[in-house]
Amino acid sequence: MINMSDTKYIFVTGGVTSSLGKGIIAASLAKLLQARGYRTTIQKLDPYINVDPGTLNPYEHGECYVTDDGAETDLDLGHYERFLNVRTSQANNVTTGRIYQSVIEKERRGEFLGKTVQVVPHITNEIKERIQILGKSGDYDIVITEIGGTVGDIESLPYIESVRQLLWELGEHNGIVVHLTLVPFLSAAGELKTKPTQHSVKTLMESGIKADILVCRTEHHISEDIKEKLALFCNVRKEAVIQSIDASTIYDVPLLMQEEGLDTVTLEKLALPNTTEPNLDQWKEFLQRHKNPKDKVVIGLIGKYVELPDSYKSIQEAFIHAGATNEVEVEVKSIHSEHLSAKNIEKKLQGLDGILVAPGFGERGIEGKVNAVTYARENNIPFLGICLGMQMAVIEFARTVLGLSQANSTEMNKDTPDPVISLMEEQKNVTDKGGTMRLGSWDCHLKEGSLVHGVYGTSDIEERHRHRYEFNNKYKDKLEEAGLVASGLNPKTGLVEVVEIPSHPWFVGVQYHPEYKSTVANPHPLFVGFVKAVLDHKQKQNNASLA
């Protein structure tokens, strides 16, 4: 393979409009290169001034994805991991806020020797350093860098300038630009229009960057004539004009990009050997199972941010992975917890084969989540609670089984007489909100003979966390005596990570976020086990109705 000093860089930029899918294109290209034997990773440069997405409302930015090393990152890193099955880290997501914070800290320490600190060269130098951290590690042959936003945005200008400088410094064949753009179809004219793409490429060229490859998002097939026109007016070769047509699932995109030759033209422009065909057998097998299910289940996702599907992106994708493993279609029915009450709960949740109570923060919609837990527990419906969902399961059990009617979390009611969920000890003196939660991968020991022990097939696991509040161990003995077992504990701190009800067909709550670690190659065992339990429950219900 290539030497460390010869690490290749691919920059993915976007034009015309946002939400075209730069992350999916970057992940698909990375998957194809990885399948050819190249060690590949992806990083995301985000142009907003927040230091990280951890302080952003899910309605603003979708879910906040968490890495093993505790980075709160853009949700695109989830796509990167799901496609590549390679863990990301702090180095894989950089924001403008983090760039400026670092430069200002250096200036305060006197590192610039009295010079005037400016966007060029100081900010651009910092960006270039961040881009090359992964490349200089020696762990990767190819680093793909996705530039957030759209070419022409004021916020993106320092990143575009940094890419221009870095391409010049890297030299020929060591760095290329893949530009993702839109070729819209005008129904009134009955034709695809190339002008938006031409303008986007022109804007990029005005910044000193030439697109090496055009990936054209489209709802209709792009003819050879249009490809020739785009090649001529955008100064790229025809074979470097890649069609990216709407797909039925994001997991089709790598295969569609392979058909278009995206990986082939990329390797040619990077002067890398193109002698090995991509090994995508496992990927194709996953798609085969995903598209040809033998049954279907309906799982209710009880959440607070369900209006924006990206708020629970990793959960949605984990269900796809687990569904394929079980050869079943998982229909996720999003239900707003704020609209659930004791009076309408049966009407709202009837027909569900399983129930998942999702993560979240704050008191809005909390009682609806508690009601959903009650419904699942009393009706023997398979249940999975994640993070806040696990905490709601503890609160519900304390209220309805232990009789502690005012049991609550101190996050929702700091004066509750029974704080079965309370602020973690190390969080009590924390004042800053950004990056201060219990984050990243932590150990958990599973109780032998428990449901989760059987699901994982091992006693010791590592899972990713993002929370400030925890199970209050003062209530542990009482809850266990009543039937809610603490089946997973942090071996060092005794923090309860997993609860379950052995008398229930399948009832599990986890303080961590298993959805973050589910990938196409390694579907998360907890989701696989949950979906299997949901399918079994449905089949038993059907058999009972036929008897």
Backbone hydrogen bonds, N-H to C=O, Kabsch-Sander energy under -0.5 kcal/mol:
donor,donor_aa,acceptor,acceptor_aa,energy
6,D,3,N,-1.2
7,T,4,M,-1.5
8,K,141,D,-2.7
9,Y,174,N,-2.4
10,I,143,V,-2.5
11,F,176,I,-2.7
12,V,10,I,-0.5
12,V,145,T,-2.9
13,T,11,F,-0.6
13,T,178,V,-2.3
15,G,180,L,-2.3
17,T,15,G,-2.4
25,I,21,G,-2.3
26,A,22,K,-3.0
27,A,23,G,-2.4
28,S,24,I,-2.5
29,L,25,I,-2.7
30,A,26,A,-2.4
31,K,27,A,-2.2
32,L,28,S,-2.1
33,L,29,L,-2.4
34,Q,30,A,-2.7
35,A,31,K,-2.4
36,R,32,L,-0.6
36,R,33,L,-0.7
37,G,34,Q,-1.9
38,Y,33,L,-2.1
40,T,38,Y,-0.7
41,T,142,I,-1.7
43,Q,144,I,-2.7
44,K,92,N,-3.0
45,L,146,E,-2.9
46,D,44,K,-0.6
46,D,94,V,-3.3
55,T,52,D,-0.9
56,L,53,P,-1.9
60,E,57,N,-1.9
61,H,57,N,-1.6
62,G,58,P,-2.5
63,E,310,D,-2.2
65,Y,63,E,-0.6
65,Y,73,T,-2.1
67,T,71,A,-1.8
68,D,88,T,-0.6
70,G,67,T,-1.8
73,T,65,Y,-3.7
73,T,71,A,-0.7
77,L,74,D,-1.7
78,G,75,L,-1.3
79,H,75,L,-0.9
80,Y,76,D,-2.2
81,E,77,L,-2.3
82,R,78,G,-2.7
83,F,79,H,-2.4
84,L,80,Y,-2.5
85,N,81,E,-2.6
92,N,89,S,-1.9
93,N,90,Q,-1.2
94,V,44,K,-2.6
96,T,46,D,-1.4
96,T,48,Y,-1.0
97,G,48,Y,-1.5
97,G,50,N,-0.8
99,I,95,T,-2.1
100,Y,96,T,-2.9
101,Q,97,G,-2.3
102,S,98,R,-2.2
103,V,99,I,-2.2
104,I,100,Y,-2.7
105,E,101,Q,-2.2
106,K,102,S,-2.0
107,E,103,V,-2.3
108,R,104,I,-2.3
109,R,105,E,-1.5
110,G,107,E,-1.1
111,E,106,K,-2.5
113,L,110,G,-1.3
115,K,112,F,-2.0
122,H,118,Q,-0.6
123,I,118,Q,-1.5
124,T,119,V,-2.3
125,N,121,P,-2.7
126,E,122,H,-1.9
127,I,123,I,-2.2
128,K,124,T,-2.5
129,E,125,N,-2.3
130,R,126,E,-2.1
131,I,127,I,-2.4
132,Q,128,K,-1.7
133,I,129,E,-0.7
133,I,130,R,-0.7
134,L,130,R,-0.5
136,K,132,Q,-2.6
137,S,133,I,-0.6
137,S,134,L,-0.6
138,G,135,G,-0.8
139,D,134,L,-0.5
141,D,39,R,-2.4
142,I,39,R,-2.2
143,V,8,K,-2.7
144,I,41,T,-2.8
144,I,142,I,-0.5
145,T,10,I,-3.5
145,T,143,V,-0.5
146,E,43,Q,-3.1
146,E,144,I,-0.6
147,I,12,V,-2.8
147,I,145,T,-0.6
148,G,45,L,-3.3
148,G,146,E,-0.7
151,V,14,G,-3.2
153,D,150,T,-2.4
156,S,153,D,-0.5
157,L,153,D,-0.7
157,L,154,I,-1.1
159,Y,156,S,-0.6
160,I,156,S,-2.3
161,E,157,L,-2.5
162,S,158,P,-1.9
163,V,159,Y,-2.4
164,R,160,I,-2.2
165,Q,161,E,-2.4
166,L,162,S,-2.6
167,L,163,V,-2.7
168,W,164,R,-1.6
169,E,165,Q,-2.3
170,L,166,L,-2.9
171,G,167,L,-1.5
174,N,171,G,-1.6
176,I,9,Y,-1.9
178,V,11,F,-3.3
179,H,177,V,-0.6
179,H,213,I,-3.0
180,L,13,T,-3.2
180,L,178,V,-0.6
181,T,179,H,-0.5
181,T,215,V,-2.6
183,V,217,R,-2.6
186,L,184,P,-0.6
186,L,191,E,-2.5
187,S,185,F,-0.8
190,G,186,L,-2.1
191,E,186,L,-1.3
193,K,184,P,-2.6
198,Q,194,T,-2.3
199,H,195,K,-2.6
200,S,196,P,-2.1
201,V,197,T,-2.6
202,K,198,Q,-2.2
203,T,199,H,-2.4
204,L,200,S,-1.9
205,M,201,V,-2.3
206,E,202,K,-2.0
207,S,203,T,-0.7
207,S,204,L,-0.9
208,G,205,M,-1.9
209,I,204,L,-1.8
212,D,177,V,-1.9
213,I,177,V,-1.9
214,L,240,A,-2.6
215,V,179,H,-2.6
215,V,213,I,-0.5
216,C,214,L,-0.6
216,C,242,I,-3.5
217,R,181,T,-3.2
217,R,215,V,-0.7
218,T,244,S,-1.8
223,S,221,H,-0.5
227,K,223,S,-2.1
228,E,224,E,-2.4
229,K,225,D,-2.1
230,L,226,I,-2.8
231,A,227,K,-2.5
232,L,228,E,-2.3
233,F,229,K,-2.6
234,C,230,L,-2.0
235,N,231,A,-0.7
236,V,231,A,-1.6
240,A,237,R,-1.5
241,V,238,K,-1.9
242,I,214,L,-3.7
242,I,240,A,-0.8
244,S,216,C,-2.9
246,D,218,T,-1.5
252,D,249,T,-1.8
253,V,250,I,-1.0
256,L,252,D,-2.1
257,M,253,V,-2.9
258,Q,254,P,-1.9
259,E,255,L,-2.2
260,E,256,L,-1.6
261,G,257,M,-0.7
261,G,258,Q,-0.9
262,L,257,M,-2.4
265,V,261,G,-2.5
266,T,262,L,-1.8
267,L,263,D,-2.4
268,E,264,T,-1.9
269,K,265,V,-2.1
270,L,266,T,-1.7
271,A,268,E,-1.0
272,L,267,L,-2.8
277,E,275,T,-0.5
279,N,35,A,-2.0
280,L,278,P,-1.0
284,K,280,L,-2.6
285,E,281,D,-2.3
286,F,282,Q,-2.2
287,L,283,W,-2.3
288,Q,284,K,-2.4
289,R,285,E,-2.1
290,H,286,F,-2.6
291,K,287,L,-2.5
292,N,288,Q,-0.9
294,K,327,E,-2.9
295,D,327,E,-0.6
297,V,329,E,-2.7
299,I,297,V,-0.5
299,I,331,E,-2.6
300,G,354,G,-2.6
301,L,299,I,-0.5
301,L,333,K,-2.4
302,I,300,G,-0.8
302,I,356,L,-3.0
303,G,301,L,-0.8
303,G,335,I,-2.0
308,L,305,Y,-1.6
311,S,308,L,-2.4
312,Y,309,P,-1.7
313,K,310,D,-1.4
316,Q,312,Y,-2.4
317,E,313,K,-2.4
318,A,314,S,-2.3
319,F,315,I,-1.9
320,I,316,Q,-1.2
321,H,317,E,-2.3
322,A,318,A,-2.5
323,G,319,F,-2.5
324,A,320,I,-2.2
325,T,321,H,-1.9
326,N,322,A,-1.9
327,E,324,A,-1.0
328,V,323,G,-2.9
329,E,295,D,-2.9
330,V,328,V,-0.5
331,E,297,V,-3.0
331,E,329,E,-0.7
332,V,330,V,-0.7
333,K,299,I,-2.7
333,K,331,E,-0.7
334,S,332,V,-0.8
335,I,301,L,-2.7
337,S,303,G,-2.7
339,H,336,H,-1.5
340,L,337,S,-1.4
345,I,341,S,-1.4
348,K,344,N,-2.7
349,L,345,I,-2.2
350,Q,346,E,-1.2
352,L,349,L,-1.5
353,D,298,V,-3.0
354,G,298,V,-1.2
355,I,382,P,-2.4
356,L,300,G,-3.1
357,V,384,L,-1.9
358,A,302,I,-2.5
358,A,356,L,-0.6
366,I,363,E,-2.0
369,K,365,G,-1.3
370,V,366,I,-2.1
371,N,367,E,-2.4
372,A,368,G,-1.9
373,V,369,K,-2.0
374,T,370,V,-2.3
375,Y,371,N,-2.2
376,A,372,A,-2.2
377,R,373,V,-2.9
378,E,374,T,-2.8
379,N,375,Y,-1.5
380,N,377,R,-0.8
381,I,376,A,-2.2
383,F,506,W,-2.9
384,L,355,I,-2.1
385,G,508,V,-2.3
386,I,357,V,-2.3
387,C,385,G,-0.5
387,C,510,V,-3.1
387,C,512,Y,-0.6
389,G,386,I,-2.8
390,M,387,C,-0.5
391,Q,387,C,-2.0
392,M,388,L,-2.5
393,A,389,G,-1.4
394,V,390,M,-1.8
395,I,391,Q,-2.4
396,E,392,M,-2.7
397,F,393,A,-2.2
398,A,394,V,-2.4
399,R,395,I,-2.3
400,T,396,E,-2.8
401,V,397,F,-2.2
402,L,397,F,-1.7
404,L,398,A,-2.6
405,S,403,G,-1.6
407,A,404,L,-2.3
408,N,418,D,-2.0
410,T,421,I,-2.0
412,M,409,S,-1.1
413,N,409,S,-2.6
416,T,413,N,-1.7
420,V,408,N,-0.7
420,V,418,D,-2.0
421,I,408,N,-1.4
422,S,470,E,-2.6
424,M,468,R,-2.7
427,Q,424,M,-1.6
428,K,424,M,-0.5
428,K,425,E,-1.2
430,V,427,Q,-1.4
436,T,433,K,-0.9
438,R,467,H,-2.8
439,L,437,M,-1.0
440,G,465,H,-1.2
441,S,68,D,-2.8
442,W,463,E,-2.5
444,C,461,I,-2.2
445,H,489,L,-3.5
446,L,444,C,-0.5
446,L,459,S,-3.8
447,K,487,S,-3.1
450,S,447,K,-2.0
454,G,450,S,-1.7
455,V,451,L,-2.0
456,Y,452,V,-2.6
457,G,453,H,-2.1
458,T,453,H,-0.6
461,I,444,C,-2.6
463,E,442,W,-2.1
465,H,440,G,-2.2
467,H,438,R,-1.2
470,E,422,S,-3.2
472,N,420,V,-3.0
473,N,471,F,-0.8
475,Y,472,N,-2.1
476,K,473,N,-1.0
479,L,475,Y,-2.4
480,E,476,K,-2.5
481,E,477,D,-2.4
482,A,478,K,-1.4
483,G,479,L,-0.6
483,G,480,E,-0.9
484,L,479,L,-2.7
485,V,483,G,-0.8
485,V,500,E,-2.7
487,S,485,V,-1.2
487,S,498,V,-0.9
488,G,498,V,-1.4
489,L,445,H,-2.3
490,N,495,L,-2.5
494,G,490,N,-2.4
497,E,488,G,-3.2
497,E,495,L,-0.5
498,V,488,G,-1.8
499,V,509,G,-2.7
500,E,485,V,-2.1
501,I,507,F,-1.4
504,H,501,I,-1.7
508,V,383,F,-2.1
509,G,499,V,-2.8
510,V,385,G,-3.1
511,Q,497,E,-3.1
513,H,464,R,-3.0
516,Y,513,H,-1.1
517,K,514,P,-1.4
518,S,515,E,-1.0
519,T,522,N,-1.5
520,V,82,R,-1.8
528,V,524,H,-2.5
529,G,525,P,-2.8
530,F,526,L,-2.1
531,V,527,F,-2.7
532,K,528,V,-2.0
533,A,529,G,-2.2
534,V,530,F,-2.5
535,L,531,V,-2.5
536,D,532,K,-2.6
537,H,533,A,-2.4
538,K,534,V,-2.4
539,Q,535,L,-2.5
540,K,536,D,-2.3
541,Q,537,H,-2.2
542,N,538,K,-2.5
543,N,539,Q,-2.4
544,A,540,K,-2.4
545,S,541,Q,-2.0
546,L,542,N,-1.3
547,A,543,N,-1.2
